[in-house]
Amino acid sequence: MGASTPAREPDSWEIDEDMRTLARAEEIRRDPKRLARAKKRAAEKLDELKKVAAITAVKT
């Protein structure tokens, strides 16, 4: 493996964004209907990605 890159200090905006993301995630986890809708959408997207991954190249 190559030399490791020293860890950079996150910018203030990045810390603030992470904080907001965690707060929103907690809001979603505490709302059963909202969590169920998000999980359903995630499953649909996963199915779509699996279909894309299964596509084989067409030989011409």
C-alpha positions in Angstrom: 0.0 0.0 0.0 1.1 3.6 -0.6 1.8 6.2 2.0 -1.2 7.3 4.0 -2.5 10.8 3.5 -2.6 12.8 6.7 -6.2 13.4 7.9 -7.5 16.8 7.1 -9.5 18.9 9.5 -13.1 19.2 8.4 -14.3 22.6 7.4 -16.9 24.3 9.6 -19.6 23.9 6.9 -18.9 20.2 6.8 -19.3 19.8 10.5 -22.6 21.8 10.4 -23.9 19.7 7.5 -23.0 16.4 9.4 -24.8 17.7 12.5 -27.9 18.5 10.4 -27.8 15.1 8.7 -27.6 13.3 12.0 -30.5 15.4 13.4 -32.7 14.6 10.3 -31.8 10.9 10.6 -33.0 10.8 14.2 -36.2 12.6 13.2 -36.8 9.9 10.6 -36.0 7.0 13.0 -38.5 8.4 15.5 -41.4 8.5 12.9 -42.4 5.0 12.1 -44.4 6.0 9.0 -41.6 8.2 7.6 -39.0 5.5 8.3 -41.2 2.8 6.6 -41.6 5.1 3.5 -37.8 5.7 3.3 -37.0 2.0 3.7 -39.5 1.1 1.0 -38.0 3.7 -1.4 -34.5 2.4 -0.6 -35.6 -1.2 -1.5 -37.1 0.1 -4.8 -33.8 1.9 -5.6 -31.8 -1.2 -4.7 -34.0 -3.3 -7.1 -33.3 -0.8 -9.9 -29.6 -0.9 -9.3 -29.6 -4.7 -9.3 -31.3 -4.6 -12.7 -28.7 -2.2 -14.0 -25.9 -4.4 -12.6 -27.3 -7.4 -14.4 -27.2 -5.8 -17.8 -24.6 -7.5 -20.1 -22.9 -5.8 -23.0 -24.5 -6.4 -26.4 -22.0 -7.7 -28.9 -22.3 -6.2 -32.4 
